[in-house]
Protein backbone atom coordinates (compact mmCIF):
# COMPACT_ATOMS: atom_id res chain seq x y z
CA UNK A 1 0.00 0.00 0.00
CA UNK A 2 2.79 2.43 0.90
CA UNK A 3 4.58 1.63 -2.36
CA UNK A 4 1.50 2.43 -4.45
CA UNK A 5 0.98 5.68 -2.53
CA UNK A 6 4.61 6.64 -3.16
CA UNK A 7 4.22 5.96 -6.89
CA UNK A 8 1.08 8.09 -7.07
CA UNK A 9 2.78 10.91 -5.16
CA UNK A 10 5.77 10.84 -7.53
CA UNK A 11 3.54 10.96 -10.58
CA UNK A 12 1.60 13.91 -9.19
CA UNK A 13 4.78 15.82 -8.42
CA UNK A 14 6.13 15.17 -11.91
CA UNK A 15 2.87 16.49 -13.35
CA UNK A 16 3.30 19.69 -11.38
CA UNK A 17 6.85 20.04 -12.66
CA UNK A 18 5.66 19.63 -16.25
CA UNK A 19 3.01 22.31 -15.74
CA UNK A 20 5.58 24.66 -14.20
CA UNK A 21 7.98 24.17 -17.11
CA UNK A 22 5.19 24.66 -19.65
CA UNK A 23 4.14 27.85 -17.88
CA UNK A 24 7.71 29.17 -17.95
CA UNK A 25 8.04 28.39 -21.65
CA UNK A 26 4.72 30.06 -22.46
CA UNK A 27 5.69 33.16 -20.48
CA UNK A 28 9.02 33.35 -22.27
CA UNK A 29 7.35 33.10 -25.67
CA UNK A 30 4.81 35.79 -24.79
CA UNK A 31 7.39 38.24 -23.44
CA UNK A 32 9.70 37.59 -26.41
CA UNK A 33 6.83 38.38 -28.76
CA UNK A 34 6.03 41.57 -26.88
CA UNK A 35 9.69 42.60 -27.00
CA UNK A 36 9.88 42.02 -30.75
CA UNK A 37 6.74 44.09 -31.31
CA UNK A 38 8.08 46.90 -29.12
CA UNK A 39 11.40 46.93 -30.99
CA UNK A 40 9.63 47.03 -34.36
CA UNK A 41 7.38 49.81 -33.06
CA UNK A 42 10.40 51.79 -31.86
CA UNK A 43 12.18 51.41 -35.20
CA UNK A 44 9.18 52.06 -37.43
CA UNK A 45 6.44 53.74 -35.39
CA UNK A 46 4.60 55.09 -38.44
CA UNK A 47 3.99 51.62 -39.90
CA UNK A 48 2.33 50.09 -36.84
CA UNK A 49 0.63 53.21 -35.48
CA UNK A 50 -0.94 54.63 -38.61
CA UNK A 51 -3.04 57.70 -37.90
CA UNK A 52 -6.36 58.14 -39.62
CA UNK A 53 -6.58 61.09 -41.94
CA UNK A 54 -9.40 63.43 -40.97
C-alpha distance matrix in Angstrom:
0.0 3.8 5.4 5.3 6.3 8.7 10.0 10.8 12.4 14.4 15.6 16.8 18.5 20.2 21.4 23.0 24.7 26.1 27.5 29.0 30.7 32.0 33.4 35.1 36.6 37.8 39.4 41.1 42.5 43.8 45.5 47.0 48.4 49.9 51.4 53.0 54.5 55.8 57.4 59.0 60.2 61.7 63.5 64.8 64.7 67.3 65.4 62.2 64.0 66.9 69.1 70.6 74.4 76.1
3.8 0.0 3.8 5.5 5.1 6.1 8.7 9.9 10.4 12.3 14.3 15.3 16.4 18.4 20.0 21.2 22.6 24.5 25.9 27.0 28.7 30.4 31.6 33.1 34.8 36.2 37.5 39.1 40.8 42.2 43.5 45.1 46.8 48.1 49.4 51.2 52.8 53.9 55.4 57.3 58.5 59.7 61.6 63.0 63.0 65.8 63.9 60.8 62.5 65.6 67.8 69.5 73.2 75.0
5.4 3.8 0.0 3.8 5.4 5.1 6.3 8.7 9.9 10.6 12.5 14.4 15.4 16.6 18.6 20.2 21.2 22.8 24.7 25.9 27.2 28.8 30.5 31.8 33.2 34.8 36.4 37.7 39.3 40.9 42.3 43.6 45.3 46.9 48.1 49.7 51.4 52.7 54.0 55.8 57.2 58.5 60.1 61.6 61.7 64.5 62.5 59.5 61.4 64.5 66.8 68.6 72.3 74.2
5.3 5.5 3.8 0.0 3.8 5.4 5.1 6.3 8.6 9.9 10.7 12.4 14.3 15.5 16.7 18.7 20.1 21.3 22.9 24.6 26.0 27.2 28.9 30.6 31.8 33.1 34.9 36.5 37.8 39.2 41.0 42.3 43.7 45.3 46.8 48.3 49.8 51.3 52.7 54.3 55.7 57.2 58.8 60.1 60.1 62.7 60.7 57.6 59.5 62.4 64.8 66.3 70.1 71.9
6.3 5.1 5.4 3.8 0.0 3.8 5.4 5.1 6.1 8.6 10.0 10.6 12.3 14.3 15.4 16.7 18.5 20.1 21.3 22.7 24.6 25.9 27.2 28.9 30.5 31.7 33.2 34.9 36.4 37.6 39.2 40.8 42.3 43.7 45.1 46.9 48.3 49.6 51.2 52.9 54.0 55.5 57.3 58.6 58.5 61.2 59.3 56.1 57.8 60.8 63.0 64.7 68.4 70.1
8.7 6.1 5.1 5.4 3.8 0.0 3.8 5.5 5.1 6.2 8.7 9.9 10.6 12.3 14.3 15.5 16.6 18.5 20.2 21.1 22.7 24.4 25.8 27.1 28.8 30.3 31.7 33.1 34.9 36.3 37.6 39.0 40.8 42.2 43.4 45.2 46.9 48.0 49.4 51.3 52.6 53.8 55.6 57.1 57.1 59.9 58.1 55.0 56.8 59.9 62.2 64.0 67.8 69.6
10.0 8.7 6.3 5.1 5.4 3.8 0.0 3.8 5.4 5.2 6.3 8.7 10.0 10.7 12.4 14.5 15.4 16.6 18.6 20.1 21.2 22.7 24.5 25.9 27.1 28.7 30.4 31.8 33.2 34.8 36.4 37.6 39.2 40.9 42.2 43.6 45.3 46.7 48.1 49.7 51.2 52.6 54.1 55.5 55.7 58.4 56.3 53.4 55.3 58.3 60.8 62.5 66.2 68.2
10.8 9.9 8.7 6.3 5.1 5.5 3.8 0.0 3.8 5.5 5.2 6.2 8.7 9.9 10.6 12.6 14.4 15.4 16.8 18.6 20.2 21.2 22.7 24.6 25.9 27.1 28.8 30.5 31.8 33.1 34.9 36.3 37.7 39.2 40.8 42.3 43.8 45.2 46.8 48.3 49.5 51.1 52.8 54.0 54.0 56.6 54.6 51.5 53.3 56.3 58.5 60.2 63.9 65.7
12.4 10.4 9.9 8.6 6.1 5.1 5.4 3.8 0.0 3.8 5.5 5.2 6.2 8.7 9.9 10.8 12.5 14.4 15.5 16.7 18.6 20.1 21.2 22.8 24.6 25.9 27.2 28.9 30.6 31.8 33.2 34.8 36.4 37.7 39.1 40.9 42.4 43.6 45.2 46.9 48.1 49.4 51.3 52.7 52.5 55.3 53.5 50.4 52.1 55.2 57.4 59.2 62.9 64.7
14.4 12.3 10.6 9.9 8.6 6.2 5.2 5.5 3.8 0.0 3.8 5.4 5.2 6.2 8.6 10.0 10.6 12.4 14.4 15.3 16.6 18.4 20.0 21.2 22.6 24.4 25.8 27.1 28.8 30.4 31.7 33.0 34.8 36.3 37.5 39.1 40.9 42.1 43.4 45.2 46.6 47.9 49.5 51.0 51.2 54.0 52.1 49.1 51.0 54.1 56.5 58.4 62.1 64.1
15.6 14.3 12.5 10.7 10.0 8.7 6.3 5.2 5.5 3.8 0.0 3.8 5.5 5.1 6.2 8.8 9.9 10.6 12.5 14.3 15.4 16.5 18.4 20.1 21.1 22.5 24.4 25.8 27.1 28.6 30.4 31.6 33.1 34.8 36.2 37.6 39.2 40.7 42.1 43.6 45.0 46.6 48.1 49.4 49.5 52.2 50.1 47.1 49.1 52.1 54.5 56.3 60.0 62.0
16.8 15.3 14.4 12.4 10.6 9.9 8.7 6.2 5.2 5.4 3.8 0.0 3.8 5.4 5.1 6.4 8.8 9.9 10.7 12.5 14.4 15.4 16.6 18.6 20.2 21.1 22.7 24.6 25.9 27.1 28.8 30.4 31.8 33.1 34.7 36.4 37.8 39.1 40.8 42.4 43.5 45.0 46.8 48.1 47.9 50.6 48.7 45.5 47.3 50.3 52.6 54.3 58.0 59.9
18.5 16.4 15.4 14.3 12.3 10.6 10.0 8.7 6.2 5.2 5.5 3.8 0.0 3.8 5.3 5.1 6.3 8.7 9.9 10.6 12.5 14.3 15.3 16.7 18.5 20.0 21.1 22.7 24.6 25.8 27.1 28.7 30.4 31.7 33.0 34.8 36.4 37.5 39.0 40.9 42.1 43.3 45.2 46.6 46.6 49.4 47.7 44.6 46.3 49.5 51.8 53.7 57.5 59.4
20.2 18.4 16.6 15.5 14.3 12.3 10.7 9.9 8.7 6.2 5.1 5.4 3.8 0.0 3.8 5.4 5.0 6.2 8.7 9.8 10.6 12.3 14.2 15.3 16.5 18.3 19.9 21.1 22.6 24.4 25.8 26.9 28.7 30.4 31.5 33.0 34.8 36.1 37.4 39.1 40.6 41.9 43.5 45.0 45.2 48.0 46.0 43.1 45.1 48.2 50.7 52.6 56.3 58.4
21.4 20.0 18.6 16.7 15.4 14.3 12.4 10.6 9.9 8.6 6.2 5.1 5.3 3.8 0.0 3.8 5.4 5.1 6.3 8.6 10.0 10.6 12.3 14.3 15.4 16.4 18.3 20.0 21.2 22.5 24.4 25.7 27.1 28.7 30.2 31.7 33.2 34.6 36.2 37.7 39.0 40.6 42.2 43.4 43.4 46.1 44.0 41.0 42.9 45.9 48.3 50.1 53.8 55.8
23.0 21.2 20.2 18.7 16.7 15.5 14.5 12.6 10.8 10.0 8.8 6.4 5.1 5.4 3.8 0.0 3.8 5.4 5.1 6.2 8.7 9.8 10.5 12.4 14.3 15.2 16.4 18.4 20.0 21.0 22.5 24.2 25.8 27.0 28.5 30.3 31.7 32.8 34.5 36.3 37.3 38.7 40.7 42.0 41.8 44.6 42.8 39.7 41.4 44.5 46.8 48.7 52.4 54.3
24.7 22.6 21.2 20.1 18.5 16.6 15.4 14.4 12.5 10.6 9.9 8.8 6.3 5.0 5.4 3.8 0.0 3.8 5.4 5.0 6.2 8.5 9.8 10.6 12.3 14.2 15.3 16.6 18.4 20.0 21.2 22.5 24.4 25.8 26.9 28.6 30.4 31.5 32.9 34.7 36.1 37.3 39.0 40.5 40.7 43.6 41.8 38.8 40.7 43.9 46.4 48.5 52.2 54.3
26.1 24.5 22.8 21.3 20.1 18.5 16.6 15.4 14.4 12.4 10.6 9.9 8.7 6.2 5.1 5.4 3.8 0.0 3.8 5.4 5.2 6.1 8.5 9.9 10.6 12.2 14.2 15.4 16.5 18.3 20.0 21.0 22.6 24.4 25.7 27.0 28.7 30.2 31.6 33.1 34.6 36.1 37.6 38.9 39.1 41.8 39.8 36.9 39.0 42.1 44.6 46.6 50.3 52.5
27.5 25.9 24.7 22.9 21.3 20.2 18.6 16.8 15.5 14.4 12.5 10.7 9.9 8.7 6.3 5.1 5.4 3.8 0.0 3.8 5.5 5.1 6.0 8.6 9.9 10.4 12.1 14.2 15.3 16.3 18.2 19.8 21.0 22.5 24.2 25.7 27.0 28.5 30.2 31.7 32.8 34.4 36.2 37.3 37.2 39.9 38.0 34.9 36.7 39.8 42.2 44.1 47.8 49.8
29.0 27.0 25.9 24.6 22.7 21.1 20.1 18.6 16.7 15.3 14.3 12.5 10.6 9.8 8.6 6.2 5.0 5.4 3.8 0.0 3.8 5.5 5.1 6.2 8.7 9.9 10.6 12.3 14.4 15.4 16.5 18.3 20.1 21.1 22.4 24.4 25.9 26.9 28.5 30.4 31.5 32.7 34.7 36.1 36.0 38.9 37.3 34.2 36.0 39.2 41.6 43.7 47.4 49.4
30.7 28.7 27.2 26.0 24.6 22.7 21.2 20.2 18.6 16.6 15.4 14.4 12.5 10.6 10.0 8.7 6.2 5.2 5.5 3.8 0.0 3.8 5.4 5.1 6.2 8.6 9.9 10.6 12.4 14.3 15.4 16.4 18.4 20.0 21.0 22.5 24.5 25.7 26.9 28.7 30.2 31.4 33.0 34.5 34.8 37.7 35.9 33.1 35.1 38.3 41.0 43.2 46.8 49.1
32.0 30.4 28.8 27.2 25.9 24.4 22.7 21.2 20.1 18.4 16.5 15.4 14.3 12.3 10.6 9.8 8.5 6.1 5.1 5.5 3.8 0.0 3.8 5.4 5.1 6.1 8.6 9.9 10.6 12.3 14.3 15.3 16.6 18.4 19.9 21.1 22.7 24.3 25.8 27.1 28.6 30.2 31.7 32.9 33.1 35.8 33.7 30.8 33.0 36.0 38.6 40.7 44.3 46.6
33.4 31.6 30.5 28.9 27.2 25.8 24.5 22.7 21.2 20.0 18.4 16.6 15.3 14.2 12.3 10.5 9.8 8.5 6.0 5.1 5.4 3.8 0.0 3.8 5.5 5.1 6.1 8.6 9.9 10.6 12.2 14.1 15.4 16.5 18.2 20.0 21.2 22.5 24.3 25.9 26.9 28.4 30.3 31.5 31.3 34.1 32.4 29.3 31.1 34.2 36.6 38.7 42.4 44.5
35.1 33.1 31.8 30.6 28.9 27.1 25.9 24.6 22.8 21.2 20.1 18.6 16.7 15.3 14.3 12.4 10.6 9.9 8.6 6.2 5.1 5.4 3.8 0.0 3.8 5.5 5.1 6.2 8.7 10.0 10.6 12.1 14.2 15.4 16.3 18.3 20.0 21.0 22.3 24.3 25.6 26.7 28.5 30.1 30.2 33.2 31.6 28.7 30.6 33.9 36.4 38.8 42.4 44.7
36.6 34.8 33.2 31.8 30.5 28.8 27.1 25.9 24.6 22.6 21.1 20.2 18.5 16.5 15.4 14.3 12.3 10.6 9.9 8.7 6.2 5.1 5.5 3.8 0.0 3.8 5.4 5.1 6.2 8.7 10.0 10.5 12.3 14.3 15.3 16.5 18.5 20.0 21.0 22.6 24.3 25.6 27.0 28.5 28.9 31.7 29.8 27.1 29.4 32.5 35.3 37.6 41.2 43.6
37.8 36.2 34.8 33.1 31.7 30.3 28.7 27.1 25.9 24.4 22.5 21.1 20.0 18.3 16.4 15.2 14.2 12.2 10.4 9.9 8.6 6.1 5.1 5.5 3.8 0.0 3.8 5.4 5.2 6.2 8.7 9.9 10.7 12.4 14.2 15.4 16.7 18.4 20.1 21.3 22.6 24.4 26.0 27.0 27.0 29.7 27.7 24.8 26.9 29.9 32.6 34.7 38.3 40.7
39.4 37.5 36.4 34.9 33.2 31.7 30.4 28.8 27.2 25.8 24.4 22.7 21.1 19.9 18.3 16.4 15.3 14.2 12.1 10.6 9.9 8.6 6.1 5.1 5.4 3.8 0.0 3.8 5.5 5.1 6.1 8.4 9.9 10.6 12.2 14.2 15.4 16.4 18.2 20.0 20.9 22.3 24.3 25.6 25.4 28.4 26.8 23.8 25.5 28.9 31.3 33.7 37.3 39.5
41.1 39.1 37.7 36.5 34.9 33.1 31.8 30.5 28.9 27.1 25.8 24.6 22.7 21.1 20.0 18.4 16.6 15.4 14.2 12.3 10.6 9.9 8.6 6.2 5.1 5.4 3.8 0.0 3.8 5.5 5.3 6.0 8.5 9.9 10.4 12.2 14.2 15.2 16.3 18.3 19.8 20.8 22.4 24.1 24.4 27.5 25.9 23.2 25.3 28.6 31.3 33.9 37.4 39.9
42.5 40.8 39.3 37.8 36.4 34.9 33.2 31.8 30.6 28.8 27.1 25.9 24.6 22.6 21.2 20.0 18.4 16.5 15.3 14.4 12.4 10.6 9.9 8.7 6.2 5.2 5.5 3.8 0.0 3.8 5.6 5.1 6.1 8.7 9.9 10.6 12.4 14.2 15.4 16.6 18.3 19.9 21.2 22.4 22.8 25.6 23.6 20.9 23.4 26.4 29.4 31.8 35.2 37.9
43.8 42.2 40.9 39.2 37.6 36.3 34.8 33.1 31.8 30.4 28.6 27.1 25.8 24.4 22.5 21.0 20.0 18.3 16.3 15.4 14.3 12.3 10.6 10.0 8.7 6.2 5.1 5.5 3.8 0.0 3.8 5.5 5.1 6.3 8.7 10.0 10.7 12.4 14.3 15.5 16.5 18.4 20.2 21.1 20.9 23.6 21.9 18.9 20.9 24.1 26.7 29.0 32.6 35.0
45.5 43.5 42.3 41.0 39.2 37.6 36.4 34.9 33.2 31.7 30.4 28.8 27.1 25.8 24.4 22.5 21.2 20.0 18.2 16.5 15.4 14.3 12.2 10.6 10.0 8.7 6.1 5.3 5.6 3.8 0.0 3.8 5.3 5.0 6.1 8.6 9.8 10.4 12.2 14.2 15.0 16.2 18.3 19.7 19.6 22.7 21.5 18.6 20.4 23.8 26.4 29.1 32.5 35.0
47.0 45.1 43.6 42.3 40.8 39.0 37.6 36.3 34.8 33.0 31.6 30.4 28.7 26.9 25.7 24.2 22.5 21.0 19.8 18.3 16.4 15.3 14.1 12.1 10.5 9.9 8.4 6.0 5.1 5.5 3.8 0.0 3.8 5.4 5.1 6.2 8.7 9.8 10.5 12.3 14.1 15.2 16.6 18.2 18.8 21.8 20.3 17.9 20.2 23.5 26.4 29.2 32.5 35.3
48.4 46.8 45.3 43.7 42.3 40.8 39.2 37.7 36.4 34.8 33.1 31.8 30.4 28.7 27.1 25.8 24.4 22.6 21.0 20.1 18.4 16.6 15.4 14.2 12.3 10.7 9.9 8.5 6.1 5.1 5.3 3.8 0.0 3.8 5.4 5.1 6.2 8.6 9.9 10.7 12.2 14.2 15.5 16.4 16.7 19.4 17.5 14.9 17.4 20.5 23.5 26.1 29.5 32.2
49.9 48.1 46.9 45.3 43.7 42.2 40.9 39.2 37.7 36.3 34.8 33.1 31.7 30.4 28.7 27.0 25.8 24.4 22.5 21.1 20.0 18.4 16.5 15.4 14.3 12.4 10.6 9.9 8.7 6.3 5.0 5.4 3.8 0.0 3.8 5.5 5.1 6.1 8.6 9.9 10.4 12.2 14.3 15.2 14.9 17.8 16.6 13.6 15.4 18.9 21.5 24.3 27.7 30.2
51.4 49.4 48.1 46.8 45.1 43.4 42.2 40.8 39.1 37.5 36.2 34.7 33.0 31.5 30.2 28.5 26.9 25.7 24.2 22.4 21.0 19.9 18.2 16.3 15.3 14.2 12.2 10.4 9.9 8.7 6.1 5.1 5.4 3.8 0.0 3.8 5.4 5.1 6.1 8.6 9.7 10.4 12.3 14.1 14.3 17.7 16.7 14.4 16.3 19.8 22.6 25.7 28.8 31.5
53.0 51.2 49.7 48.3 46.9 45.2 43.6 42.3 40.9 39.1 37.6 36.4 34.8 33.0 31.7 30.3 28.6 27.0 25.7 24.4 22.5 21.1 20.0 18.3 16.5 15.4 14.2 12.2 10.6 10.0 8.6 6.2 5.1 5.5 3.8 0.0 3.8 5.4 5.1 6.2 8.5 9.9 10.6 12.1 13.1 16.1 14.5 12.6 15.3 18.4 21.5 24.5 27.6 30.6
54.5 52.8 51.4 49.8 48.3 46.9 45.3 43.8 42.4 40.9 39.2 37.8 36.4 34.8 33.2 31.7 30.4 28.7 27.0 25.9 24.5 22.7 21.2 20.0 18.5 16.7 15.4 14.2 12.4 10.7 9.8 8.7 6.2 5.1 5.4 3.8 0.0 3.8 5.5 5.1 6.0 8.5 9.9 10.3 10.5 13.3 11.8 9.3 11.7 14.9 18.0 20.9 24.1 27.0
55.8 53.9 52.7 51.3 49.6 48.0 46.7 45.2 43.6 42.1 40.7 39.1 37.5 36.1 34.6 32.8 31.5 30.2 28.5 26.9 25.7 24.3 22.5 21.0 20.0 18.4 16.4 15.2 14.2 12.4 10.4 9.8 8.6 6.1 5.1 5.4 3.8 0.0 3.8 5.5 4.9 6.1 8.6 9.8 9.4 12.9 12.5 10.1 11.7 15.2 17.8 21.1 24.1 26.8
57.4 55.4 54.0 52.7 51.2 49.4 48.1 46.8 45.2 43.4 42.1 40.8 39.0 37.4 36.2 34.5 32.9 31.6 30.2 28.5 26.9 25.8 24.3 22.3 21.0 20.1 18.2 16.3 15.4 14.3 12.2 10.5 9.9 8.6 6.1 5.1 5.5 3.8 0.0 3.8 5.4 5.0 6.2 8.5 9.5 13.0 12.5 11.2 13.3 16.4 19.3 22.7 25.4 28.4
59.0 57.3 55.8 54.3 52.9 51.3 49.7 48.3 46.9 45.2 43.6 42.4 40.9 39.1 37.7 36.3 34.7 33.1 31.7 30.4 28.7 27.1 25.9 24.3 22.6 21.3 20.0 18.3 16.6 15.5 14.2 12.3 10.7 9.9 8.6 6.2 5.1 5.5 3.8 0.0 3.8 5.4 5.1 5.9 7.5 10.3 9.1 8.3 11.0 13.7 16.9 20.2 22.8 26.0
60.2 58.5 57.2 55.7 54.0 52.6 51.2 49.5 48.1 46.6 45.0 43.5 42.1 40.6 39.0 37.3 36.1 34.6 32.8 31.5 30.2 28.6 26.9 25.6 24.3 22.6 20.9 19.8 18.3 16.5 15.0 14.1 12.2 10.4 9.7 8.5 6.0 4.9 5.4 3.8 0.0 3.8 5.5 5.2 4.7 8.0 7.8 6.3 7.9 11.1 13.9 17.4 20.0 23.0
61.7 59.7 58.5 57.2 55.5 53.8 52.6 51.1 49.4 47.9 46.6 45.0 43.3 41.9 40.6 38.7 37.3 36.1 34.4 32.7 31.4 30.2 28.4 26.7 25.6 24.4 22.3 20.8 19.9 18.4 16.2 15.2 14.2 12.2 10.4 9.9 8.5 6.1 5.0 5.4 3.8 0.0 3.8 5.7 5.6 9.4 10.3 9.6 10.5 13.5 15.9 19.5 21.8 24.7
63.5 61.6 60.1 58.8 57.3 55.6 54.1 52.8 51.3 49.5 48.1 46.8 45.2 43.5 42.2 40.7 39.0 37.6 36.2 34.7 33.0 31.7 30.3 28.5 27.0 26.0 24.3 22.4 21.2 20.2 18.3 16.6 15.5 14.3 12.3 10.6 9.9 8.6 6.2 5.1 5.5 3.8 0.0 3.8 6.2 9.0 9.5 10.1 11.7 13.9 16.7 20.2 22.2 25.4
64.8 63.0 61.6 60.1 58.6 57.1 55.5 54.0 52.7 51.0 49.4 48.1 46.6 45.0 43.4 42.0 40.5 38.9 37.3 36.1 34.5 32.9 31.5 30.1 28.5 27.0 25.6 24.1 22.4 21.1 19.7 18.2 16.4 15.2 14.1 12.1 10.3 9.8 8.5 5.9 5.2 5.7 3.8 0.0 3.8 5.6 5.8 7.1 8.8 10.5 13.5 16.8 18.7 22.1
64.7 63.0 61.7 60.1 58.5 57.1 55.7 54.0 52.5 51.2 49.5 47.9 46.6 45.2 43.4 41.8 40.7 39.1 37.2 36.0 34.8 33.1 31.3 30.2 28.9 27.0 25.4 24.4 22.8 20.9 19.6 18.8 16.7 14.9 14.3 13.1 10.5 9.4 9.5 7.5 4.7 5.6 6.2 3.8 0.0 3.8 5.6 5.7 5.8 8.1 10.6 14.2 16.3 19.4
67.3 65.8 64.5 62.7 61.2 59.9 58.4 56.6 55.3 54.0 52.2 50.6 49.4 48.0 46.1 44.6 43.6 41.8 39.9 38.9 37.7 35.8 34.1 33.2 31.7 29.7 28.4 27.5 25.6 23.6 22.7 21.8 19.4 17.8 17.7 16.1 13.3 12.9 13.0 10.3 8.0 9.4 9.0 5.6 3.8 0.0 3.8 5.7 5.3 5.6 8.1 11.4 13.2 16.5
65.4 63.9 62.5 60.7 59.3 58.1 56.3 54.6 53.5 52.1 50.1 48.7 47.7 46.0 44.0 42.8 41.8 39.8 38.0 37.3 35.9 33.7 32.4 31.6 29.8 27.7 26.8 25.9 23.6 21.9 21.5 20.3 17.5 16.6 16.7 14.5 11.8 12.5 12.5 9.1 7.8 10.3 9.5 5.8 5.6 3.8 0.0 3.8 5.8 5.9 9.5 12.2 14.3 17.9
62.2 60.8 59.5 57.6 56.1 55.0 53.4 51.5 50.4 49.1 47.1 45.5 44.6 43.1 41.0 39.7 38.8 36.9 34.9 34.2 33.1 30.8 29.3 28.7 27.1 24.8 23.8 23.2 20.9 18.9 18.6 17.9 14.9 13.6 14.4 12.6 9.3 10.1 11.2 8.3 6.3 9.6 10.1 7.1 5.7 5.7 3.8 0.0 3.8 5.9 9.4 12.2 15.0 18.2
64.0 62.5 61.4 59.5 57.8 56.8 55.3 53.3 52.1 51.0 49.1 47.3 46.3 45.1 42.9 41.4 40.7 39.0 36.7 36.0 35.1 33.0 31.1 30.6 29.4 26.9 25.5 25.3 23.4 20.9 20.4 20.2 17.4 15.4 16.3 15.3 11.7 11.7 13.3 11.0 7.9 10.5 11.7 8.8 5.8 5.3 5.8 3.8 0.0 3.8 6.3 9.5 12.5 15.3
66.9 65.6 64.5 62.4 60.8 59.9 58.3 56.3 55.2 54.1 52.1 50.3 49.5 48.2 45.9 44.5 43.9 42.1 39.8 39.2 38.3 36.0 34.2 33.9 32.5 29.9 28.9 28.6 26.4 24.1 23.8 23.5 20.5 18.9 19.8 18.4 14.9 15.2 16.4 13.7 11.1 13.5 13.9 10.5 8.1 5.6 5.9 5.9 3.8 0.0 3.8 6.5 9.2 12.4
69.1 67.8 66.8 64.8 63.0 62.2 60.8 58.5 57.4 56.5 54.5 52.6 51.8 50.7 48.3 46.8 46.4 44.6 42.2 41.6 41.0 38.6 36.6 36.4 35.3 32.6 31.3 31.3 29.4 26.7 26.4 26.4 23.5 21.5 22.6 21.5 18.0 17.8 19.3 16.9 13.9 15.9 16.7 13.5 10.6 8.1 9.5 9.4 6.3 3.8 0.0 3.8 6.4 9.1
70.6 69.5 68.6 66.3 64.7 64.0 62.5 60.2 59.2 58.4 56.3 54.3 53.7 52.6 50.1 48.7 48.5 46.6 44.1 43.7 43.2 40.7 38.7 38.8 37.6 34.7 33.7 33.9 31.8 29.0 29.1 29.2 26.1 24.3 25.7 24.5 20.9 21.1 22.7 20.2 17.4 19.5 20.2 16.8 14.2 11.4 12.2 12.2 9.5 6.5 3.8 0.0 3.8 6.2
74.4 73.2 72.3 70.1 68.4 67.8 66.2 63.9 62.9 62.1 60.0 58.0 57.5 56.3 53.8 52.4 52.2 50.3 47.8 47.4 46.8 44.3 42.4 42.4 41.2 38.3 37.3 37.4 35.2 32.6 32.5 32.5 29.5 27.7 28.8 27.6 24.1 24.1 25.4 22.8 20.0 21.8 22.2 18.7 16.3 13.2 14.3 15.0 12.5 9.2 6.4 3.8 0.0 3.8
76.1 75.0 74.2 71.9 70.1 69.6 68.2 65.7 64.7 64.1 62.0 59.9 59.4 58.4 55.8 54.3 54.3 52.5 49.8 49.4 49.1 46.6 44.5 44.7 43.6 40.7 39.5 39.9 37.9 35.0 35.0 35.3 32.2 30.2 31.5 30.6 27.0 26.8 28.4 26.0 23.0 24.7 25.4 22.1 19.4 16.5 17.9 18.2 15.3 12.4 9.1 6.2 3.8 0.0
